[in-house]
Amino acid sequence: MNHRPGFVSATGIVIAVVLLLGVLAWTLAKGPVLFSSGPLNAAAKGPALGGVTNHADLAGDCGACHPAPWSSRTMADACLACHQGVGDQIKTGKGIHGGLAGMRSSPTCRGCHPEHHGANGALTVLDPQSFPHDVTGYSLSGHERTAKGARFTCADCHPKDLMSFDQAICADCHAGIDAGFMKQHEATYGKDCLPCHDGSGRPTVDHSKFPFKLTGKHAKVACDKCHPSARSLQDFQKAPQDCYSCHAKDDEHQGSFGPRCEQCHTTENWTDATFDHAVFPVDHGSDEQKATCETCHPADVKSYTCYGCHAHSEGNVRDQHEGQSLAELADCIRCHPGGRPAEGD
């Protein structure tokens, strides 16, 4: 019995050889274009990268972008060999490509940059619904719908190409929502949107550059809580710079400890008050009588008294300090730091 496949015959072998010779002849005469899926982009006219100004200059040299199957080199390696600036972003974790490379599911070059779509084919194609726009430094979380109610597309903000953006587009779009507000807003703050807006839907300002730093829970407070109805730079600058202006209504001390809340409180937690009482120990006194703030500061924290504690009646103190004025006797800590006896006693 003959188990040889039917296509393995003298005729089949001859046909296969003829086809292989034809492919070889075509490749030698025309190059590897027989296997190309389409012409390369010829529109780019920027600085030369890897010896060429656009991909079309690579026509006939498939190996420049497509490594041999047995090679350990990848297409991404070939891309970065020419686009070294992109490689630098990836290495340092900076820029758009650095942010993309740091994602859990990092996209490939071909995922955003297709080729073989003709001389004028797009070299960057993104899906606005899935592209992580936050890596560009501008979020789309506050831009789900245009002024007309339609979903945003890339072309709405990047009508020319994805690598350019004109902030006038912001003004035009927002004028369609509230023209009066935009006219006043631009007159007050100018037309440079990005320093204060990152696309999240609320203003973003680097408050660390201002005298009042936003630390702890202050960092999460909405702008209008401290700047109600502010519409100009002057309005923002009028915001109070002290704690008491906002927290006076919550002052359990009713002003007795003064307006400097930061002496005892931090922005991390209002309830866990602490105070460095290094000048005079808070636990000064006997085990039977524990001092509270009001013990020594019955009026406010700016003044103190030792009278009424231990045997410190005014009469006793005067008897033990002959020759000293009442004003001197009122300032005990001057001679008794930390509650210790005065030198020479």
HELIX and SHEET records of a PDB file:
HELIX    1   1 ALA A   10  LYS A   30  1                                  21    
HELIX    2   2 PRO A   32  PHE A   35  5                                   4    
HELIX    3   3 HIS A   55  LEU A   58  5                                   4    
HELIX    4   4 CYS A   62  ALA A   64  5                                   3    
HELIX    5   5 MET A   75  CYS A   82  1                                   8    
HELIX    6   6 GLN A   84  THR A   92  1                                   9    
HELIX    7   7 GLY A   95  ALA A  101  1                                   7    
HELIX    8   8 CYS A  109  CYS A  112  1                                   4    
HELIX    9   9 HIS A  133  THR A  136  5                                   4    
HELIX   10  10 CYS A  154  CYS A  157  1                                   4    
HELIX   11  11 ALA A  168  ALA A  175  1                                   8    
HELIX   12  12 ALA A  179  TYR A  189  1                                  11    
HELIX   13  13 HIS A  207  LYS A  209  5                                   3    
HELIX   14  14 GLY A  216  LYS A  220  5                                   5    
HELIX   15  15 CYS A  223  CYS A  226  1                                   4    
HELIX   16  16 LEU A  233  GLN A  237  1                                   5    
HELIX   17  17 TYR A  244  HIS A  247  1                                   4    
HELIX   18  18 ALA A  248  ASP A  250  5                                   3    
HELIX   19  19 CYS A  261  GLN A  263  5                                   3    
HELIX   20  20 CYS A  293  CYS A  296  1                                   4    
HELIX   21  21 GLU A  314  GLN A  320  1                                   7    
HELIX   22  22 LEU A  326  ALA A  330  1                                   5    
HELIX   23  23 CYS A  332  ARG A  334  5                                   3    
HELIX   24  24 PRO A  337  GLY A  339  5                                   3    
END                                                                             
